[in-house]
Amino acid sequence: MTDSSRKTGISVWIARLERLSAWSAGAFLVLMIADILLGVYQRYFLGSSMIWSEEVARFSLLWMVMLGATGAFLRGDHMAIDFVVKKFPAPLRKLASFVRLFISAGMLGLMIYLGTTNAIGMWHMQTMALNIPKTLPLLSLPVGLVLLLAAVVLTHLPAGSSGDVDTGKEASA
């Protein structure tokens, strides 16, 4: 496999991951807006409200944020304090990038494990209005973090690094 085809392959996967993040977060945004508008219409024009409307909006917000975080990371939209790292010589910047990868991957892995354990442990509990297992909204955390971990790893691969990643534009996840 040549360097250019490997770079293209990793870039394609990064673009796919960003597109998946944007479209899925966008779908939950549309669901949340529609649910809120329907709730407002029913409350103020029909005089009653749906009991489940607030839960749908809240759970949609959770999923939207967790799925959208990957796209924000890939676009460099996460907050970062990188003015010190930019002043390092090139070898030290590479070391800082490796340390950031190691810490980010470790923290994300731990959060994925704890989030999954918590979500699965809540399977027997039901939400108040929708009467669905609490696992379904709680899975937004590990699912979103798995996508974010994939983005962190892909952007730190030698052929996946863009100028934004090496300069430390993104934040440690």
N, C-alpha and C positions, 0 to 999 in steps of 0.2 A: 504494500500500500504506500503510495507516494505521500509526501508531506501535504501537497495541495489537496489531494482527495480526502485525506484525513481531516484537514482543516475544514473542508467543505462539509464533510459528514458531521462533524461536531457542530459546526455553525447551523446546519440544517436542524439538528436536534435541539439546539438552543432556540432557534426560531419557532419550532413546533411547540416547545414548552411555553414560550412566551405567548403564542397564539392560543394554546389551551387555557392558560391562565386568564388571558383577557376575555375570551369568549365565555368561559364558565363564570367568571366574576360578573361579566355583563349580564348574563342570563339571570343570575341571582339579584342583580340590581333592578332589572326589569320586573321580576317577580315581586320584589319588595315595594317598588313604586306602585305597581298595580294593586297590591294588597292594601297599602296605606290609602291610596285614592278611593278604593272600594269601601274601606272602613270609614273614611271621612264622609263619603256620600251617604252611606247607610246611617251613620250617626246623626248627621245634621239635616238630611233631607227626608229620611224615612223614620227617624225617631228611635231607632234601635241599632245595636251593633252586633257584629258576629263575635262570639266569644273567642274564636281562634285567631282572629286577625292580628292581634299583637304578637302572638307566638310565631306566626308565619313571618312577620316582619323581623322579629329578633333573630330567628334562626337563619333567615335569608342574609341578614347582615353578617352573622358569624361566618357563614360559608363564603360570602362575597369577599370579606376581608382576608380570610385565610387563603383563598384561591388567588386573589389579586396580588398578594404579597410577592409571589414569584415573578409576576410581570414587572412589578415595581423594582424588584431587585435586579432583574436582567436589564432594565432600562437605566439603572443607576439612580433611581428616584428615592432610594432609602437615604436617610440622613447619615452622614459620615463626618468624622473629624479626622481629616487626612493631611492637614498642612504639615505635620511633622514628618510623616512618612515620605512625602514628596521631596523633602530636603535630604533624605538619605542617599548615599551612593547606591548604584545599581545592585551590587551584591546584597547589601543590607535590605533593600526594597524587596528583593526576591525572598530573603529570609522572613521578612515581615509578612509577605504574602503567604508563605508556607505556614507560619504560625497562625495567621488569621484563618486559613483553611482548616487547620487542625482544630483550633478552638471552635470555629463555627460548626464543623461537622460533628465534633463531640457533643456540643450543646444541643444541636438539632437532633442527633441520635438519641440523646437522653430524653429530650422533650417528646420525641415520637414514641419512645417506649412508655414513658409515664402517661402520655395522652391516650395511647391505645389501651393501656391497662385500666385507666380510669373509665374510658368509654365502654369497654367490654364489661367492666364491673357494674355499670349502670343499666345493663340490658333489662333487668327485671323491673326497673322503675319506669313509670309512664309520665309524660308531660301532662300538665293540668288540662289544657284545652283540647289539644289535638289527639291526646291519648295514644301517642306513639312512644316507642322506647326512647329514653333519654340518650341512648347510644347514638342515634341518628344525628342530632345536632352536635353532640360531643365529638363525633368522628371528624368534624371540620378541622380540628386542631392537628391530629396526626396526618390526615390527608394533605392539608395545606403545607405542613412541614416536610413531608416526603417530597413534594414538588419543589419546595425551597432547597432541600438538601441536594436534589438532582441538579438544580440550577447552580448551586455553589460548587459542586464537584465539576460539572461541565465547564463552567467559566474558568476554573483553575487548571484545567488540562492544558498542556502546552499549546495544542493547536486550537483550543477554544478560547484562549485569552484574547480579548480585544484591548484596545487602548484604554477603555474605560475601566476595565477590571485591574489591569496592571498599575494604573495610576492610583488605585485605591478609591475610585469614585463611589463604589458601592460600600454599604455598611456591612460590618460583620453581622451575620444573621443571628 
